[in-house]
Amino acid sequence: WKGTRIYDPTGKDIGKVSGVVTDGTIISAFIVDVGGFLGIGEHRVALSKDMLNIAADADGAGTHVQVNATEDQLKALPKYEG
C-alpha cells in the first residue's frame, strides 16, 4: 500500500499512503501524508478502512483510492504520531 495515491471526491490527488497499522494480520488504519511538497510540510493522519473507497483503476492495471473528504478536512484531523 505504501506510495498509493489518495484522491478526493473530485479526483484531485491529495496525498499518499505512507504506511499501515495492523494487528499482525488485519489492517486497522492507513497512514496518509496529506499536502506538502517533496516531503516538506506534510500532515500525517490515520484513516480507518471505512473512510476509504478502494477500487481497481479504470484500466484494471492498479488501484484507485478515494476518501470522501477534502485536503483541508484531512489536514484538520489530529496529526498521527505513531
MARBA-3410 file (N, C-alpha, C, O; in Angstrom, 1 decimal):
82
0.8,-1.2,0.0,0.0,0.0,0.0,0.8,1.3,0.0,0.4,2.3,-0.5 ~ 2.1,1.2,0.5,2.9,2.3,0.6,3.1,3.0,-0.7,3.4,2.3,-1.7 ~ 2.9,4.3,-0.8,3.0,5.0,-2.0,1.8,5.2,-2.8,1.7,5.9,-3.8 ~ 0.7,4.5,-2.4,-0.6,4.6,-3.1,-1.1,6.0,-3.0,-1.2,6.5,-1.9 ~ -1.5,6.6,-4.1,-2.1,8.0,-4.1,-3.5,7.9,-3.6,-4.2,7.0,-3.8
-3.9,9.0,-2.9,-5.2,9.2,-2.3,-5.9,10.4,-3.1,-5.2,11.4,-3.2 ~ -7.1,10.2,-3.5,-7.8,11.2,-4.2,-9.1,11.7,-3.4,-9.7,10.9,-2.7 ~ -9.5,13.0,-3.6,-10.7,13.5,-3.0,-11.9,13.1,-3.9,-11.6,12.6,-5.0 ~ -13.1,13.5,-3.6,-14.3,13.1,-4.4,-14.3,13.7,-5.8,-14.9,13.3,-6.7 ~ -13.5,14.8,-6.0,-13.4,15.4,-7.3,-12.3,14.8,-8.2,-12.2,15.2,-9.4
-11.5,13.9,-7.6,-10.4,13.3,-8.4,-9.1,14.0,-8.2,-8.1,13.6,-8.8 ~ -9.1,15.0,-7.3,-7.8,15.7,-7.0,-6.9,14.8,-6.2,-7.3,14.2,-5.2 ~ -5.6,14.7,-6.5,-4.6,13.9,-5.8,-4.3,14.8,-4.5,-3.8,15.9,-4.6 ~ -4.6,14.2,-3.3,-4.4,15.0,-2.1,-3.4,14.4,-1.1,-3.2,15.0,-0.1 ~ -2.9,13.2,-1.5,-1.9,12.6,-0.6,-1.5,11.2,-1.0,-1.8,10.8,-2.1
-0.7,10.6,-0.1,-0.3,9.2,-0.4,-0.2,8.4,0.9,0.0,9.0,2.0 ~ -0.4,7.1,0.7,-0.2,6.2,1.9,1.3,6.1,2.2,2.1,5.8,1.3 ~ 1.6,6.3,3.5,3.0,6.2,3.9,3.2,5.0,4.8,4.3,4.6,5.1 ~ 2.1,4.3,5.2,2.2,3.1,6.0,0.8,2.6,6.4,-0.2,3.2,6.0 ~ 0.8,1.5,7.1,-0.4,0.9,7.6,-0.2,0.5,9.0,0.9,0.2,9.5
-1.4,0.5,9.7,-1.4,0.0,11.1,-2.1,-1.3,11.1,-3.2,-1.4,10.6 ~ -1.4,-2.4,11.6,-2.1,-3.7,11.6,-2.0,-4.3,13.0,-1.2,-3.9,13.9 ~ -2.7,-5.4,13.2,-2.6,-6.2,14.4,-1.8,-7.4,14.1,-1.8,-8.4,14.9 ~ -1.1,-7.4,13.0,-0.3,-8.6,12.6,-0.9,-9.2,11.3,-0.2,-9.7,10.5 ~ -2.3,-9.2,11.2,-2.9,-9.7,10.0,-4.0,-8.8,9.4,-4.2,-8.9,8.2
-4.6,-8.0,10.2,-5.7,-7.2,9.7,-5.3,-5.7,9.8,-4.8,-5.2,10.8 ~ -5.5,-5.0,8.6,-5.2,-3.5,8.6,-6.3,-2.8,9.3,-7.5,-2.9,9.0 ~ -5.9,-2.0,10.3,-6.9,-1.2,11.1,-6.9,0.2,10.7,-7.9,0.9,10.9 ~ -5.8,0.7,10.1,-5.7,2.1,9.6,-4.7,2.3,8.5,-3.7,1.6,8.5 ~ -4.9,3.2,7.6,-3.9,3.6,6.7,-3.3,5.0,7.1,-4.1,5.9,7.5
-2.0,5.1,7.1,-1.4,6.3,7.5,-1.2,7.1,6.2,-0.5,6.6,5.2 ~ -1.7,8.3,6.1,-1.7,9.1,4.9,-1.0,10.4,5.1,-1.3,11.1,6.1 ~ -0.1,10.7,4.2,0.5,12.0,4.2,-0.2,13.0,3.3,-0.4,12.7,2.1 ~ -0.7,14.1,3.8,-1.6,15.0,3.1,-0.9,16.3,2.9,-0.2,16.8,3.8 ~ -1.0,16.8,1.7,-0.4,18.1,1.4,1.2,18.1,1.4,1.7,17.0,1.2
1.8,19.2,1.5,3.2,19.3,1.5,3.8,19.2,0.1,3.1,19.1,-0.9 ~ 5.1,19.4,0.0,5.8,19.3,-1.3,7.1,18.7,-1.0,7.9,19.1,-0.2 ~ 7.4,17.6,-1.7,8.6,16.8,-1.6,8.9,16.4,-0.2,10.1,16.5,0.3 ~ 7.9,16.0,0.5,8.0,15.6,1.9,8.1,16.7,3.0,8.2,16.4,4.2 ~ 8.0,17.9,2.5,8.1,19.0,3.5,6.7,19.6,3.7,6.0,19.9,2.7
6.3,19.8,5.0,5.0,20.3,5.3,3.8,19.4,5.2,2.7,19.8,5.2 ~ 4.1,18.1,5.1,3.0,17.1,5.0,2.4,17.0,6.4,3.0,17.1,7.4 ~ 1.1,16.7,6.4,0.3,16.4,7.6,0.0,15.0,7.6,-0.8,14.5,6.7 ~ 0.5,14.2,8.5,0.2,12.7,8.5,-1.0,12.4,9.4,-1.0,12.8,10.6 ~ -1.9,11.7,8.8,-3.1,11.3,9.6,-3.4,9.8,9.4,-2.9,9.2,8.5
-4.1,9.2,10.4,-4.5,7.8,10.3,-6.0,7.8,9.8,-6.9,8.4,10.5 ~ -6.3,7.0,8.8,-7.6,6.9,8.3,-8.0,5.4,8.4,-7.3,4.5,7.9 ~ -9.2,5.2,8.9,-9.7,3.8,9.0,-10.1,3.3,7.6,-10.4,4.2,6.7 ~ -10.2,2.0,7.5,-10.5,1.4,6.2,-11.9,1.9,5.7,-12.1,2.1,4.5 ~ -12.8,2.2,6.6,-14.2,2.6,6.2,-14.2,4.0,5.7,-15.2,4.4,5.1
-13.2,4.8,5.8,-13.1,6.1,5.3,-12.7,6.2,3.9,-12.7,7.2,3.2 ~ -12.2,5.0,3.4,-11.6,5.0,2.0,-12.5,4.1,1.1,-13.0,3.1,1.5 ~ -12.5,4.5,-0.2,-13.2,3.7,-1.2,-12.0,3.2,-2.1,-11.4,4.0,-2.8 ~ -11.8,1.9,-2.0,-10.7,1.3,-2.7,-11.3,0.5,-3.9,-12.1,-0.4,-3.7 ~ -10.8,0.8,-5.1,-11.3,0.1,-6.3,-10.2,0.0,-7.3,-9.2,0.7,-7.3
-10.4,-0.9,-8.3,-9.5,-1.0,-9.4,-9.5,0.2,-10.3,-10.6,0.8,-10.4 ~ -8.4,0.6,-10.8,-8.3,1.7,-11.8,-9.2,1.4,-13.0,-9.6,0.2,-13.2 ~ -9.6,2.4,-13.7,-10.5,2.2,-14.9,-9.9,1.1,-15.9,-10.6,0.4,-16.5 ~ -8.6,1.1,-16.0,-7.9,0.2,-16.9,-7.6,-1.1,-16.3,-7.1,-2.1,-16.9 ~ -7.9,-1.3,-15.0,-7.7,-2.5,-14.3,-6.2,-2.8,-13.9,-5.9,-3.9,-13.4
-5.3,-1.8,-14.2,-3.9,-2.1,-14.0,-3.4,-1.7,-12.6,-2.3,-2.1,-12.2 ~ -4.2,-1.0,-11.8,-3.8,-0.6,-10.5,-5.0,-0.4,-9.6,-6.1,-0.8,-9.8 ~ -4.7,0.3,-8.5,-5.7,0.6,-7.5,-6.0,2.1,-7.4,-5.0,2.9,-7.4 ~ -7.2,2.5,-7.3,-7.6,3.9,-7.1,-8.2,4.0,-5.7,-9.2,3.2,-5.4 ~ -7.7,4.9,-4.9,-8.2,5.0,-3.5,-8.7,6.5,-3.4,-8.0,7.4,-3.6
-10.0,6.5,-3.0,-10.7,7.8,-2.8,-11.1,8.0,-1.4,-11.6,7.0,-0.8 ~ -11.0,9.2,-0.8,-11.5,9.5,0.5,-12.7,10.5,0.3,-12.5,11.4,-0.5 ~ -13.7,10.4,1.1,-14.8,11.3,1.0,-14.6,12.5,1.9,-15.3,12.8,2.8 ~ -13.5,13.2,1.6,-13.1,14.4,2.3,-12.1,15.2,1.4,-11.5,14.7,0.5 ~ -12.0,16.5,1.8,-11.1,17.4,1.0,-9.7,17.3,1.7,-9.6,16.8,2.8
-8.8,17.9,1.1,-7.4,18.0,1.7,-7.5,18.8,2.9,-6.9,18.5,3.9 ~ -8.2,19.9,2.9,-8.3,20.8,4.1,-9.0,20.0,5.3,-8.6,20.2,6.4 ~ -10.0,19.2,5.0,-10.7,18.4,6.0,-9.7,17.4,6.6,-9.7,17.2,7.9 ~ -8.9,16.8,5.8,-7.9,15.8,6.3,-6.8,16.5,7.2,-6.4,16.0,8.2 ~ -6.4,17.7,6.7,-5.4,18.5,7.5,-6.0,18.9,8.8,-5.2,19.2,9.8
-7.3,19.0,9.0,-7.9,19.4,10.2,-7.9,18.2,11.2,-8.2,18.5,12.4 ~ -7.7,17.0,10.8,-7.7,15.9,11.7,-6.4,15.9,12.5,-5.4,16.5,12.2 ~ -6.5,15.2,13.7,-5.3,15.2,14.6,-4.1,14.6,13.8,-4.3,13.6,13.1 ~ -2.9,15.1,14.0,-1.7,14.5,13.4,-1.4,13.2,14.0,-1.5,13.0,15.2 ~ -1.1,12.2,13.1,-0.7,10.9,13.5,0.7,10.9,14.0,1.6,11.4,13.3
1.0,10.4,15.2,2.3,10.5,15.9,2.9,9.1,16.1,3.9,9.0,16.7 ~ 2.2,8.0,15.6,2.7,6.7,15.8,3.9,6.2,15.3,4.3,5.1,15.5
END
